[in-house]
Amino acid sequence: MNTRTAVIAIIVKNSNSAEEINALLHVYAEYIIGRMGIPFREKKLNLISIAIDAPQDIINTLAGKIGRIDGVEAKTVYAPLD
């Protein structure tokens, strides 16, 4: 199975979406290398970065599902191919 390494950057504007995000991350946990969350209280935002190694379609599916959650933006940056 060919995998890609990427980072999914997530900006959460609606803190009520946290449970739905966490549920999705749990489903894809086998592919997640690490995760960092930073609350930005002054702007009422939460910033999350997900390091992931998975087939590209899995990464795209996860980022797409996260990006469709109300009050959430998600963008993916891929590591260069060898």
mmCIF file of the N, C-alpha and C atoms, coordinates in Angstrom:
data_MODEL
# 
_entry.id   MODEL 
# 
loop_
_atom_site.group_PDB 
_atom_site.id 
_atom_site.type_symbol 
_atom_site.label_atom_id 
_atom_site.label_alt_id 
_atom_site.label_comp_id 
_atom_site.label_asym_id 
_atom_site.label_entity_id 
_atom_site.label_seq_id 
_atom_site.pdbx_PDB_ins_code 
_atom_site.Cartn_x 
_atom_site.Cartn_y 
_atom_site.Cartn_z 
_atom_site.occupancy 
_atom_site.B_iso_or_equiv 
_atom_site.pdbx_formal_charge 
_atom_site.auth_seq_id 
_atom_site.auth_comp_id 
_atom_site.auth_asym_id 
_atom_site.auth_atom_id 
_atom_site.pdbx_PDB_model_num 
ATOM 1   N N  . MET A 1 1  ? 0.852   -1.181 0.000  1.00 0.00 ? 1  MET A N  1 
ATOM 2   C CA . MET A 1 1  ? 0.000   0.000  0.000  1.00 0.00 ? 1  MET A CA 1 
ATOM 3   C C  . MET A 1 1  ? 0.896   1.241  0.000  1.00 0.00 ? 1  MET A C  1 
ATOM 4   N N  . ASN A 1 2  ? 0.740   2.088  -1.024 1.00 0.00 ? 2  ASN A N  1 
ATOM 5   C CA . ASN A 1 2  ? 1.486   3.335  -1.097 1.00 0.00 ? 2  ASN A CA 1 
ATOM 6   C C  . ASN A 1 2  ? 0.827   4.370  -0.207 1.00 0.00 ? 2  ASN A C  1 
ATOM 7   N N  . THR A 1 3  ? 1.645   5.033  0.603  1.00 0.00 ? 3  THR A N  1 
ATOM 8   C CA . THR A 1 3  ? 1.106   6.055  1.491  1.00 0.00 ? 3  THR A CA 1 
ATOM 9   C C  . THR A 1 3  ? 1.776   7.388  1.203  1.00 0.00 ? 3  THR A C  1 
ATOM 10  N N  . ARG A 1 4  ? 1.126   8.430  1.657  1.00 0.00 ? 4  ARG A N  1 
ATOM 11  C CA . ARG A 1 4  ? 1.669   9.786  1.593  1.00 0.00 ? 4  ARG A CA 1 
ATOM 12  C C  . ARG A 1 4  ? 1.709   10.314 3.019  1.00 0.00 ? 4  ARG A C  1 
ATOM 13  N N  . THR A 1 5  ? 2.640   11.206 3.246  1.00 0.00 ? 5  THR A N  1 
ATOM 14  C CA . THR A 1 5  ? 2.739   11.882 4.527  1.00 0.00 ? 5  THR A CA 1 
ATOM 15  C C  . THR A 1 5  ? 2.243   13.304 4.332  1.00 0.00 ? 5  THR A C  1 
ATOM 16  N N  . ALA A 1 6  ? 1.409   13.753 5.265  1.00 0.00 ? 6  ALA A N  1 
ATOM 17  C CA . ALA A 1 6  ? 0.805   15.076 5.125  1.00 0.00 ? 6  ALA A CA 1 
ATOM 18  C C  . ALA A 1 6  ? 0.490   15.663 6.490  1.00 0.00 ? 6  ALA A C  1 
ATOM 19  N N  . VAL A 1 7  ? 0.167   16.935 6.463  1.00 0.00 ? 7  VAL A N  1 
ATOM 20  C CA . VAL A 1 7  ? -0.339  17.635 7.644  1.00 0.00 ? 7  VAL A CA 1 
ATOM 21  C C  . VAL A 1 7  ? -1.687  18.233 7.264  1.00 0.00 ? 7  VAL A C  1 
ATOM 22  N N  . ILE A 1 8  ? -2.675  17.969 8.088  1.00 0.00 ? 8  ILE A N  1 
ATOM 23  C CA . ILE A 1 8  ? -3.993  18.585 7.906  1.00 0.00 ? 8  ILE A CA 1 
ATOM 24  C C  . ILE A 1 8  ? -4.098  19.711 8.928  1.00 0.00 ? 8  ILE A C  1 
ATOM 25  N N  . ALA A 1 9  ? -4.246  20.936 8.435  1.00 0.00 ? 9  ALA A N  1 
ATOM 26  C CA . ALA A 1 9  ? -4.412  22.101 9.304  1.00 0.00 ? 9  ALA A CA 1 
ATOM 27  C C  . ALA A 1 9  ? -5.906  22.366 9.451  1.00 0.00 ? 9  ALA A C  1 
ATOM 28  N N  . ILE A 1 10 ? -6.341  22.469 10.697 1.00 0.00 ? 10 ILE A N  1 
ATOM 29  C CA . ILE A 1 10 ? -7.763  22.632 10.984 1.00 0.00 ? 10 ILE A CA 1 
ATOM 30  C C  . ILE A 1 10 ? -7.959  23.890 11.833 1.00 0.00 ? 10 ILE A C  1 
ATOM 31  N N  . ILE A 1 11 ? -8.878  24.745 11.408 1.00 0.00 ? 11 ILE A N  1 
ATOM 32  C CA . ILE A 1 11 ? -9.251  25.917 12.194 1.00 0.00 ? 11 ILE A CA 1 
ATOM 33  C C  . ILE A 1 11 ? -10.700 25.736 12.602 1.00 0.00 ? 11 ILE A C  1 
ATOM 34  N N  . VAL A 1 12 ? -10.918 25.740 13.908 1.00 0.00 ? 12 VAL A N  1 
ATOM 35  C CA . VAL A 1 12 ? -12.250 25.504 14.460 1.00 0.00 ? 12 VAL A CA 1 
ATOM 36  C C  . VAL A 1 12 ? -12.792 26.820 14.996 1.00 0.00 ? 12 VAL A C  1 
ATOM 37  N N  . LYS A 1 13 ? -13.835 27.326 14.351 1.00 0.00 ? 13 LYS A N  1 
ATOM 38  C CA . LYS A 1 13 ? -14.483 28.561 14.780 1.00 0.00 ? 13 LYS A CA 1 
ATOM 39  C C  . LYS A 1 13 ? -15.670 28.284 15.689 1.00 0.00 ? 13 LYS A C  1 
ATOM 40  N N  . ASN A 1 14 ? -16.199 27.074 15.614 1.00 0.00 ? 14 ASN A N  1 
ATOM 41  C CA . ASN A 1 14 ? -17.363 26.679 16.396 1.00 0.00 ? 14 ASN A CA 1 
ATOM 42  C C  . ASN A 1 14 ? -16.930 25.570 17.362 1.00 0.00 ? 14 ASN A C  1 
ATOM 43  N N  . SER A 1 15 ? -16.720 25.912 18.614 1.00 0.00 ? 15 SER A N  1 
ATOM 44  C CA . SER A 1 15 ? -16.216 24.919 19.576 1.00 0.00 ? 15 SER A CA 1 
ATOM 45  C C  . SER A 1 15 ? -17.187 23.761 19.791 1.00 0.00 ? 15 SER A C  1 
ATOM 46  N N  . ASN A 1 16 ? -18.452 23.928 19.404 1.00 0.00 ? 16 ASN A N  1 
ATOM 47  C CA . ASN A 1 16 ? -19.403 22.822 19.500 1.00 0.00 ? 16 ASN A CA 1 
ATOM 48  C C  . ASN A 1 16 ? -19.091 21.699 18.515 1.00 0.00 ? 16 ASN A C  1 
ATOM 49  N N  . SER A 1 17 ? -18.201 21.956 17.567 1.00 0.00 ? 17 SER A N  1 
ATOM 50  C CA . SER A 1 17 ? -17.824 20.957 16.569 1.00 0.00 ? 17 SER A CA 1 
ATOM 51  C C  . SER A 1 17 ? -16.739 20.006 17.069 1.00 0.00 ? 17 SER A C  1 
ATOM 52  N N  . ALA A 1 18 ? -16.174 20.251 18.239 1.00 0.00 ? 18 ALA A N  1 
ATOM 53  C CA . ALA A 1 18 ? -15.054 19.466 18.745 1.00 0.00 ? 18 ALA A CA 1 
ATOM 54  C C  . ALA A 1 18 ? -15.372 17.976 18.846 1.00 0.00 ? 18 ALA A C  1 
ATOM 55  N N  . GLU A 1 19 ? -16.554 17.652 19.317 1.00 0.00 ? 19 GLU A N  1 
ATOM 56  C CA . GLU A 1 19 ? -16.921 16.246 19.477 1.00 0.00 ? 19 GLU A CA 1 
ATOM 57  C C  . GLU A 1 19 ? -16.957 15.522 18.130 1.00 0.00 ? 19 GLU A C  1 
ATOM 58  N N  . GLU A 1 20 ? -17.494 16.182 17.122 1.00 0.00 ? 20 GLU A N  1 
ATOM 59  C CA . GLU A 1 20 ? -17.575 15.576 15.792 1.00 0.00 ? 20 GLU A CA 1 
ATOM 60  C C  . GLU A 1 20 ? -16.172 15.407 15.178 1.00 0.00 ? 20 GLU A C  1 
ATOM 61  N N  . ILE A 1 21 ? -15.304 16.391 15.389 1.00 0.00 ? 21 ILE A N  1 
ATOM 62  C CA . ILE A 1 21 ? -13.923 16.289 14.896 1.00 0.00 ? 21 ILE A CA 1 
ATOM 63  C C  . ILE A 1 21 ? -13.222 15.129 15.584 1.00 0.00 ? 21 ILE A C  1 
ATOM 64  N N  . ASN A 1 22 ? -13.322 15.054 16.893 1.00 0.00 ? 22 ASN A N  1 
ATOM 65  C CA . ASN A 1 22 ? -12.664 13.979 17.640 1.00 0.00 ? 22 ASN A CA 1 
ATOM 66  C C  . ASN A 1 22 ? -13.175 12.597 17.227 1.00 0.00 ? 22 ASN A C  1 
ATOM 67  N N  . ALA A 1 23 ? -14.462 12.491 16.935 1.00 0.00 ? 23 ALA A N  1 
ATOM 68  C CA . ALA A 1 23 ? -15.014 11.208 16.497 1.00 0.00 ? 23 ALA A CA 1 
ATOM 69  C C  . ALA A 1 23 ? -14.398 10.794 15.159 1.00 0.00 ? 23 ALA A C  1 
ATOM 70  N N  . LEU A 1 24 ? -14.254 11.738 14.237 1.00 0.00 ? 24 LEU A N  1 
ATOM 71  C CA . LEU A 1 24 ? -13.624 11.429 12.951 1.00 0.00 ? 24 LEU A CA 1 
ATOM 72  C C  . LEU A 1 24 ? -12.160 11.033 13.126 1.00 0.00 ? 24 LEU A C  1 
ATOM 73  N N  . LEU A 1 25 ? -11.445 11.764 13.966 1.00 0.00 ? 25 LEU A N  1 
ATOM 74  C CA . LEU A 1 25 ? -10.035 11.442 14.189 1.00 0.00 ? 25 LEU A CA 1 
ATOM 75  C C  . LEU A 1 25 ? -9.881  10.061 14.813 1.00 0.00 ? 25 LEU A C  1 
ATOM 76  N N  . HIS A 1 26 ? -10.817 9.683  15.642 1.00 0.00 ? 26 HIS A N  1 
ATOM 77  C CA . HIS A 1 26 ? -10.778 8.341  16.243 1.00 0.00 ? 26 HIS A CA 1 
ATOM 78  C C  . HIS A 1 26 ? -10.942 7.266  15.162 1.00 0.00 ? 26 HIS A C  1 
ATOM 79  N N  . VAL A 1 27 ? -11.807 7.495  14.202 1.00 0.00 ? 27 VAL A N  1 
ATOM 80  C CA . VAL A 1 27 ? -12.032 6.532  13.118 1.00 0.00 ? 27 VAL A CA 1 
ATOM 81  C C  . VAL A 1 27 ? -10.759 6.330  12.299 1.00 0.00 ? 27 VAL A C  1 
ATOM 82  N N  . TYR A 1 28 ? -9.996  7.398  12.097 1.00 0.00 ? 28 TYR A N  1 
ATOM 83  C CA . TYR A 1 28 ? -8.784  7.347  11.275 1.00 0.00 ? 28 TYR A CA 1 
ATOM 84  C C  . TYR A 1 28 ? -7.508  7.258  12.112 1.00 0.00 ? 28 TYR A C  1 
ATOM 85  N N  . ALA A 1 29 ? -7.632  6.884  13.369 1.00 0.00 ? 29 ALA A N  1 
ATOM 86  C CA . ALA A 1 29 ? -6.497  6.882  14.307 1.00 0.00 ? 29 ALA A CA 1 
ATOM 87  C C  . ALA A 1 29 ? -5.316  6.029  13.845 1.00 0.00 ? 29 ALA A C  1 
ATOM 88  N N  . GLU A 1 30 ? -5.572  4.951  13.131 1.00 0.00 ? 30 GLU A N  1 
ATOM 89  C CA . GLU A 1 30 ? -4.478  4.073  12.707 1.00 0.00 ? 30 GLU A CA 1 
ATOM 90  C C  . GLU A 1 30 ? -3.500  4.765  11.764 1.00 0.00 ? 30 GLU A C  1 
ATOM 91  N N  . TYR A 1 31 ? -3.927  5.844  11.120 1.00 0.00 ? 31 TYR A N  1 
ATOM 92  C CA . TYR A 1 31 ? -3.083  6.573  10.175 1.00 0.00 ? 31 TYR A CA 1 
ATOM 93  C C  . TYR A 1 31 ? -2.433  7.813  10.781 1.00 0.00 ? 31 TYR A C  1 
ATOM 94  N N  . ILE A 1 32 ? -2.914  8.242  11.933 1.00 0.00 ? 32 ILE A N  1 
ATOM 95  C CA . ILE A 1 32 ? -2.450  9.500  12.521 1.00 0.00 ? 32 ILE A CA 1 
ATOM 96  C C  . ILE A 1 32 ? -1.141  9.294  13.269 1.00 0.00 ? 32 ILE A C  1 
ATOM 97  N N  . ILE A 1 33 ? -0.141  10.092 12.878 1.00 0.00 ? 33 ILE A N  1 
ATOM 98  C CA . ILE A 1 33 ? 1.175   10.047 13.514 1.00 0.00 ? 33 ILE A CA 1 
ATOM 99  C C  . ILE A 1 33 ? 1.147   10.860 14.809 1.00 0.00 ? 33 ILE A C  1 
ATOM 100 N N  . GLY A 1 34 ? 0.547   12.024 14.750 1.00 0.00 ? 34 GLY A N  1 
ATOM 101 C CA . GLY A 1 34 ? 0.485   12.895 15.923 1.00 0.00 ? 34 GLY A CA 1 
ATOM 102 C C  . GLY A 1 34 ? -0.504  14.023 15.694 1.00 0.00 ? 34 GLY A C  1 
ATOM 103 N N  . ARG A 1 35 ? -0.790  14.704 16.779 1.00 0.00 ? 35 ARG A N  1 
ATOM 104 C CA . ARG A 1 35 ? -1.805  15.750 16.745 1.00 0.00 ? 35 ARG A CA 1 
ATOM 105 C C  . ARG A 1 35 ? -1.435  16.831 17.746 1.00 0.00 ? 35 ARG A C  1 
ATOM 106 N N  . MET A 1 36 ? -1.688  18.094 17.376 1.00 0.00 ? 36 MET A N  1 
ATOM 107 C CA . MET A 1 36 ? -1.440  19.196 18.291 1.00 0.00 ? 36 MET A CA 1 
ATOM 108 C C  . MET A 1 36 ? -2.624  20.150 18.210 1.00 0.00 ? 36 MET A C  1 
ATOM 109 N N  . GLY A 1 37 ? -3.151  20.526 19.344 1.00 0.00 ? 37 GLY A N  1 
ATOM 110 C CA . GLY A 1 37 ? -4.249  21.475 19.393 1.00 0.00 ? 37 GLY A CA 1 
ATOM 111 C C  . GLY A 1 37 ? -3.866  22.694 20.211 1.00 0.00 ? 37 GLY A C  1 
ATOM 112 N N  . ILE A 1 38 ? -4.192  23.864 19.701 1.00 0.00 ? 38 ILE A N  1 
ATOM 113 C CA . ILE A 1 38 ? -3.852  25.113 20.382 1.00 0.00 ? 38 ILE A CA 1 
ATOM 114 C C  . ILE A 1 38 ? -5.103  25.977 20.486 1.00 0.00 ? 38 ILE A C  1 
ATOM 115 N N  . PRO A 1 39 ? -5.551  26.270 21.689 1.00 0.00 ? 39 PRO A N  1 
ATOM 116 C CA . PRO A 1 39 ? -6.674  27.197 21.827 1.00 0.00 ? 39 PRO A CA 1 
ATOM 117 C C  . PRO A 1 39 ? -6.174  28.634 21.663 1.00 0.00 ? 39 PRO A C  1 
ATOM 118 N N  . PHE A 1 40 ? -6.836  29.400 20.846 1.00 0.00 ? 40 PHE A N  1 
ATOM 119 C CA . PHE A 1 40 ? -6.495  30.809 20.636 1.00 0.00 ? 40 PHE A CA 1 
ATOM 120 C C  . PHE A 1 40 ? -7.658  31.611 21.197 1.00 0.00 ? 40 PHE A C  1 
ATOM 121 N N  . ARG A 1 41 ? -7.648  31.769 22.504 1.00 0.00 ? 41 ARG A N  1 
ATOM 122 C CA . ARG A 1 41 ? -8.789  32.333 23.227 1.00 0.00 ? 41 ARG A CA 1 
ATOM 123 C C  . ARG A 1 41 ? -9.138  33.758 22.793 1.00 0.00 ? 41 ARG A C  1 
ATOM 124 N N  . GLU A 1 42 ? -8.101  34.567 22.513 1.00 0.00 ? 42 GLU A N  1 
ATOM 125 C CA . GLU A 1 42 ? -8.350  35.957 22.137 1.00 0.00 ? 42 GLU A CA 1 
ATOM 126 C C  . GLU A 1 42 ? -9.207  36.066 20.875 1.00 0.00 ? 42 GLU A C  1 
ATOM 127 N N  . LYS A 1 43 ? -9.062  35.131 19.978 1.00 0.00 ? 43 LYS A N  1 
ATOM 128 C CA . LYS A 1 43 ? -9.817  35.146 18.717 1.00 0.00 ? 43 LYS A CA 1 
ATOM 129 C C  . LYS A 1 43 ? -10.981 34.154 18.721 1.00 0.00 ? 43 LYS A C  1 
ATOM 130 N N  . LYS A 1 44 ? -11.141 33.438 19.836 1.00 0.00 ? 44 LYS A N  1 
ATOM 131 C CA . LYS A 1 44 ? -12.183 32.417 19.967 1.00 0.00 ? 44 LYS A CA 1 
ATOM 132 C C  . LYS A 1 44 ? -12.075 31.366 18.862 1.00 0.00 ? 44 LYS A C  1 
ATOM 133 N N  . LEU A 1 45 ? -10.843 30.905 18.648 1.00 0.00 ? 45 LEU A N  1 
ATOM 134 C CA . LEU A 1 45 ? -10.538 29.876 17.660 1.00 0.00 ? 45 LEU A CA 1 
ATOM 135 C C  . LEU A 1 45 ? -9.760  28.754 18.322 1.00 0.00 ? 45 LEU A C  1 
ATOM 136 N N  . ASN A 1 46 ? -9.805  27.592 17.713 1.00 0.00 ? 46 ASN A N  1 
ATOM 137 C CA . ASN A 1 46 ? -8.923  26.491 18.089 1.00 0.00 ? 46 ASN A CA 1 
ATOM 138 C C  . ASN A 1 46 ? -8.197  26.063 16.833 1.00 0.00 ? 46 ASN A C  1 
ATOM 139 N N  . LEU A 1 47 ? -6.887  25.873 16.956 1.00 0.00 ? 47 LEU A N  1 
ATOM 140 C CA . LEU A 1 47 ? -6.046  25.467 15.837 1.00 0.00 ? 47 LEU A CA 1 
ATOM 141 C C  . LEU A 1 47 ? -5.572  24.046 16.097 1.00 0.00 ? 47 LEU A C  1 
ATOM 142 N N  . ILE A 1 48 ? -5.759  23.176 15.115 1.00 0.00 ? 48 ILE A N  1 
ATOM 143 C CA . ILE A 1 48 ? -5.371  21.772 15.265 1.00 0.00 ? 48 ILE A CA 1 
ATOM 144 C C  . ILE A 1 48 ? -4.530  21.388 14.061 1.00 0.00 ? 48 ILE A C  1 
ATOM 145 N N  . SER A 1 49 ? -3.418  20.695 14.312 1.00 0.00 ? 49 SER A N  1 
ATOM 146 C CA . SER A 1 49 ? -2.645  20.132 13.205 1.00 0.00 ? 49 SER A CA 1 
ATOM 147 C C  . SER A 1 49 ? -2.569  18.623 13.405 1.00 0.00 ? 49 SER A C  1 
ATOM 148 N N  . ILE A 1 50 ? -2.787  17.910 12.315 1.00 0.00 ? 50 ILE A N  1 
ATOM 149 C CA . ILE A 1 50 ? -2.781  16.457 12.327 1.00 0.00 ? 50 ILE A CA 1 
ATOM 150 C C  . ILE A 1 50 ? -1.684  15.986 11.377 1.00 0.00 ? 50 ILE A C  1 
ATOM 151 N N  . ALA A 1 51 ? -0.691  15.273 11.876 1.00 0.00 ? 51 ALA A N  1 
ATOM 152 C CA . ALA A 1 51 ? 0.318   14.639 11.033 1.00 0.00 ? 51 ALA A CA 1 
ATOM 153 C C  . ALA A 1 51 ? -0.195  13.237 10.716 1.00 0.00 ? 51 ALA A C  1 
ATOM 154 N N  . ILE A 1 52 ? -0.186  12.891 9.428  1.00 0.00 ? 52 ILE A N  1 
ATOM 155 C CA . ILE A 1 52 ? -0.814  11.645 9.000  1.00 0.00 ? 52 ILE A CA 1 
ATOM 156 C C  . ILE A 1 52 ? 0.023   10.966 7.921  1.00 0.00 ? 52 ILE A C  1 
ATOM 157 N N  . ASP A 1 53 ? 0.027   9.650  7.935  1.00 0.00 ? 53 ASP A N  1 
ATOM 158 C CA . ASP A 1 53 ? 0.665   8.855  6.886  1.00 0.00 ? 53 ASP A CA 1 
ATOM 159 C C  . ASP A 1 53 ? -0.356  7.809  6.454  1.00 0.00 ? 53 ASP A C  1 
ATOM 160 N N  . ALA A 1 54 ? -0.884  7.966  5.235  1.00 0.00 ? 54 ALA A N  1 
ATOM 161 C CA . ALA A 1 54 ? -1.982  7.115  4.773  1.00 0.00 ? 54 ALA A CA 1 
ATOM 162 C C  . ALA A 1 54 ? -2.042  7.189  3.249  1.00 0.00 ? 54 ALA A C  1 
ATOM 163 N N  . PRO A 1 55 ? -2.802  6.293  2.631  1.00 0.00 ? 55 PRO A N  1 
ATOM 164 C CA . PRO A 1 55 ? -3.053  6.446  1.198  1.00 0.00 ? 55 PRO A CA 1 
ATOM 165 C C  . PRO A 1 55 ? -3.697  7.813  0.941  1.00 0.00 ? 55 PRO A C  1 
ATOM 166 N N  . GLN A 1 56 ? -3.380  8.397  -0.202 1.00 0.00 ? 56 GLN A N  1 
ATOM 167 C CA . GLN A 1 56 ? -3.855  9.747  -0.493 1.00 0.00 ? 56 GLN A CA 1 
ATOM 168 C C  . GLN A 1 56 ? -5.375  9.851  -0.445 1.00 0.00 ? 56 GLN A C  1 
ATOM 169 N N  . ASP A 1 57 ? -6.084  8.838  -0.883 1.00 0.00 ? 57 ASP A N  1 
ATOM 170 C CA . ASP A 1 57 ? -7.551  8.922  -0.856 1.00 0.00 ? 57 ASP A CA 1 
ATOM 171 C C  . ASP A 1 57 ? -8.089  8.962  0.572  1.00 0.00 ? 57 ASP A C  1 
ATOM 172 N N  . ILE A 1 58 ? -7.411  8.293  1.495  1.00 0.00 ? 58 ILE A N  1 
ATOM 173 C CA . ILE A 1 58 ? -7.816  8.331  2.912  1.00 0.00 ? 58 ILE A CA 1 
ATOM 174 C C  . ILE A 1 58 ? -7.603  9.736  3.470  1.00 0.00 ? 58 ILE A C  1 
ATOM 175 N N  . ILE A 1 59 ? -6.447  10.332 3.159  1.00 0.00 ? 59 ILE A N  1 
ATOM 176 C CA . ILE A 1 59 ? -6.159  11.692 3.640  1.00 0.00 ? 59 ILE A CA 1 
ATOM 177 C C  . ILE A 1 59 ? -7.194  12.671 3.082  1.00 0.00 ? 59 ILE A C  1 
ATOM 178 N N  . ASN A 1 60 ? -7.470  12.567 1.790  1.00 0.00 ? 60 ASN A N  1 
ATOM 179 C CA . ASN A 1 60 ? -8.449  13.468 1.177  1.00 0.00 ? 60 ASN A CA 1 
ATOM 180 C C  . ASN A 1 60 ? -9.841  13.289 1.774  1.00 0.00 ? 60 ASN A C  1 
ATOM 181 N N  . THR A 1 61 ? -10.213 12.048 2.040  1.00 0.00 ? 61 THR A N  1 
ATOM 182 C CA . THR A 1 61 ? -11.519 11.772 2.630  1.00 0.00 ? 61 THR A CA 1 
ATOM 183 C C  . THR A 1 61 ? -11.625 12.377 4.026  1.00 0.00 ? 61 THR A C  1 
ATOM 184 N N  . LEU A 1 62 ? -10.607 12.166 4.851  1.00 0.00 ? 62 LEU A N  1 
ATOM 185 C CA . LEU A 1 62 ? -10.627 12.713 6.208  1.00 0.00 ? 62 LEU A CA 1 
ATOM 186 C C  . LEU A 1 62 ? -10.688 14.237 6.171  1.00 0.00 ? 62 LEU A C  1 
ATOM 187 N N  . ALA A 1 63 ? -9.822  14.869 5.390  1.00 0.00 ? 63 ALA A N  1 
ATOM 188 C CA . ALA A 1 63 ? -9.809  16.337 5.321  1.00 0.00 ? 63 ALA A CA 1 
ATOM 189 C C  . ALA A 1 63 ? -11.147 16.864 4.800  1.00 0.00 ? 63 ALA A C  1 
ATOM 190 N N  . GLY A 1 64 ? -11.731 16.184 3.827  1.00 0.00 ? 64 GLY A N  1 
ATOM 191 C CA . GLY A 1 64 ? -13.024 16.604 3.297  1.00 0.00 ? 64 GLY A CA 1 
ATOM 192 C C  . GLY A 1 64 ? -14.130 16.508 4.322  1.00 0.00 ? 64 GLY A C  1 
ATOM 193 N N  . LYS A 1 65 ? -14.149 15.413 5.067  1.00 0.00 ? 65 LYS A N  1 
ATOM 194 C CA . LYS A 1 65 ? -15.174 15.239 6.108  1.00 0.00 ? 65 LYS A CA 1 
ATOM 195 C C  . LYS A 1 65 ? -15.027 16.294 7.197  1.00 0.00 ? 65 LYS A C  1 
ATOM 196 N N  . ILE A 1 66 ? -13.797 16.576 7.582  1.00 0.00 ? 66 ILE A N  1 
ATOM 197 C CA . ILE A 1 66 ? -13.564 17.594 8.615  1.00 0.00 ? 66 ILE A CA 1 
ATOM 198 C C  . ILE A 1 66 ? -13.992 18.964 8.096  1.00 0.00 ? 66 ILE A C  1 
ATOM 199 N N  . GLY A 1 67 ? -13.634 19.266 6.851  1.00 0.00 ? 67 GLY A N  1 
ATOM 200 C CA . GLY A 1 67 ? -13.965 20.565 6.274  1.00 0.00 ? 67 GLY A CA 1 
ATOM 201 C C  . GLY A 1 67 ? -15.453 20.805 6.089  1.00 0.00 ? 67 GLY A C  1 
ATOM 202 N N  . ARG A 1 68 ? -16.253 19.742 6.059  1.00 0.00 ? 68 ARG A N  1 
ATOM 203 C CA . ARG A 1 68 ? -17.708 19.896 5.920  1.00 0.00 ? 68 ARG A CA 1 
ATOM 204 C C  . ARG A 1 68 ? -18.423 20.101 7.261  1.00 0.00 ? 68 ARG A C  1 
ATOM 205 N N  . ILE A 1 69 ? -17.691 20.013 8.352  1.00 0.00 ? 69 ILE A N  1 
ATOM 206 C CA . ILE A 1 69 ? -18.299 20.255 9.666  1.00 0.00 ? 69 ILE A CA 1 
ATOM 207 C C  . ILE A 1 69 ? -18.549 21.756 9.814  1.00 0.00 ? 69 ILE A C  1 
ATOM 208 N N  . ASP A 1 70 ? -19.694 22.105 10.373 1.00 0.00 ? 70 ASP A N  1 
ATOM 209 C CA . ASP A 1 70 ? -20.072 23.502 10.563 1.00 0.00 ? 70 ASP A CA 1 
ATOM 210 C C  . ASP A 1 70 ? -19.039 24.247 11.410 1.00 0.00 ? 70 ASP A C  1 
ATOM 211 N N  . GLY A 1 71 ? -18.564 25.385 10.903 1.00 0.00 ? 71 GLY A N  1 
ATOM 212 C CA . GLY A 1 71 ? -17.636 26.215 11.658 1.00 0.00 ? 71 GLY A CA 1 
ATOM 213 C C  . GLY A 1 71 ? -16.202 25.713 11.642 1.00 0.00 ? 71 GLY A C  1 
ATOM 214 N N  . VAL A 1 72 ? -15.859 24.863 10.673 1.00 0.00 ? 72 VAL A N  1 
ATOM 215 C CA . VAL A 1 72 ? -14.517 24.270 10.618 1.00 0.00 ? 72 VAL A CA 1 
ATOM 216 C C  . VAL A 1 72 ? -13.945 24.438 9.210  1.00 0.00 ? 72 VAL A C  1 
ATOM 217 N N  . GLU A 1 73 ? -12.662 24.806 9.145  1.00 0.00 ? 73 GLU A N  1 
ATOM 218 C CA . GLU A 1 73 ? -11.923 24.877 7.883  1.00 0.00 ? 73 GLU A CA 1 
ATOM 219 C C  . GLU A 1 73 ? -10.777 23.886 7.965  1.00 0.00 ? 73 GLU A C  1 
ATOM 220 N N  . ALA A 1 74 ? -10.476 23.209 6.860  1.00 0.00 ? 74 ALA A N  1 
ATOM 221 C CA . ALA A 1 74 ? -9.377  22.243 6.835  1.00 0.00 ? 74 ALA A CA 1 
ATOM 222 C C  . ALA A 1 74 ? -8.625  22.343 5.517  1.00 0.00 ? 74 ALA A C  1 
ATOM 223 N N  . LYS A 1 75 ? -7.307  22.330 5.586  1.00 0.00 ? 75 LYS A N  1 
ATOM 224 C CA . LYS A 1 75 ? -6.444  22.334 4.407  1.00 0.00 ? 75 LYS A CA 1 
ATOM 225 C C  . LYS A 1 75 ? -5.344  21.300 4.627  1.00 0.00 ? 75 LYS A C  1 
ATOM 226 N N  . THR A 1 76 ? -4.900  20.694 3.537  1.00 0.00 ? 76 THR A N  1 
ATOM 227 C CA . THR A 1 76 ? -3.892  19.642 3.616  1.00 0.00 ? 76 THR A CA 1 
ATOM 228 C C  . THR A 1 76 ? -2.645  20.051 2.857  1.00 0.00 ? 76 THR A C  1 
ATOM 229 N N  . VAL A 1 77 ? -1.485  19.774 3.466  1.00 0.00 ? 77 VAL A N  1 
ATOM 230 C CA . VAL A 1 77 ? -0.195  19.990 2.821  1.00 0.00 ? 77 VAL A CA 1 
ATOM 231 C C  . VAL A 1 77 ? 0.508   18.644 2.801  1.00 0.00 ? 77 VAL A C  1 
ATOM 232 N N  . TYR A 1 78 ? 0.932   18.220 1.587  1.00 0.00 ? 78 TYR A N  1 
ATOM 233 C CA . TYR A 1 78 ? 1.586   16.923 1.422  1.00 0.00 ? 78 TYR A CA 1 
ATOM 234 C C  . TYR A 1 78 ? 3.099   17.082 1.394  1.00 0.00 ? 78 TYR A C  1 
ATOM 235 N N  . ALA A 1 79 ? 3.787   16.104 1.959  1.00 0.00 ? 79 ALA A N  1 
ATOM 236 C CA . ALA A 1 79 ? 5.235   16.038 1.835  1.00 0.00 ? 79 ALA A CA 1 
ATOM 237 C C  . ALA A 1 79 ? 5.564   15.711 0.383  1.00 0.00 ? 79 ALA A C  1 
ATOM 238 N N  . PRO A 1 80 ? 6.689   16.204 -0.127 1.00 0.00 ? 80 PRO A N  1 
ATOM 239 C CA . PRO A 1 80 ? 7.060   15.886 -1.514 1.00 0.00 ? 80 PRO A CA 1 
ATOM 240 C C  . PRO A 1 80 ? 7.225   14.386 -1.711 1.00 0.00 ? 80 PRO A C  1 
ATOM 241 N N  . LEU A 1 81 ? 6.897   13.923 -2.906 1.00 0.00 ? 81 LEU A N  1 
ATOM 242 C CA . LEU A 1 81 ? 7.112   12.519 -3.245 1.00 0.00 ? 81 LEU A CA 1 
ATOM 243 C C  . LEU A 1 81 ? 8.592   12.275 -3.455 1.00 0.00 ? 81 LEU A C  1 
ATOM 244 N N  . ASP A 1 82 ? 9.038   11.071 -3.127 1.00 0.00 ? 82 ASP A N  1 
ATOM 245 C CA . ASP A 1 82 ? 10.454  10.725 -3.345 1.00 0.00 ? 82 ASP A CA 1 
ATOM 246 C C  . ASP A 1 82 ? 10.742  10.525 -4.806 1.00 0.00 ? 82 ASP A C  1 
# 
